[in-house]
């Protein structure tokens, strides 16, 4: 079955620690996205990538970093500079720009 | 700022009734998309309507788009308990490249 796999499902971060969230897709999609969702709110775009080895900042990129070394993979690192990282993180992909996005089931990040 | 704003924020109905959710946006769009999110899960794409379309159907879903009023509505007919979820509109703005901008969603509860 094709789809998007996010791991881990739950993640805990200590003060001063960087953590990396994994996102893998086998849909052969060019575009991939990372969103942050806070309780009762919509999605805010962190970073997106339209092609391997290229990515752009979204609306809330500060304190986050990404890489896109392979078409299938788009990991997100939450750095210690992100002072309020507790949220639900969603990864998505799409065939082309502006096309429907397919989502993973998210990673819930909390502070220890 | 959020491009899409859903109305109402929450809606509670009985099984068999129809549910209508509205979305307003601010700038010109290429298309508007509706997504559903079950609690603790990723988003699932429901329907995409292009700026030159006025109405679209998919099963029990009916979406309308009024570009002169910058608004869209999602109608779910003959609702079922399994339709309980949050529903989000997302706009593909003409100036946004490949980005979607999500509203804050409508929480729909369908009581058996």
Interface residues (C-beta under 8 A of the other chain):
Chain A: X4 X6 X31 X35 X40 X41 X42 X43 X44 X45 X48 X50 X56 X58 X90 X92 X94 X96 X97 X98 X99 X100 X101 X102 X103 X104 X105 X106 X108
Chain B: X2 X4 X30 X31 X33 X40 X41 X42 X43 X44 X45 X48 X88 X92 X97 X98 X99 X100 X101 X102 X103 X104 X105
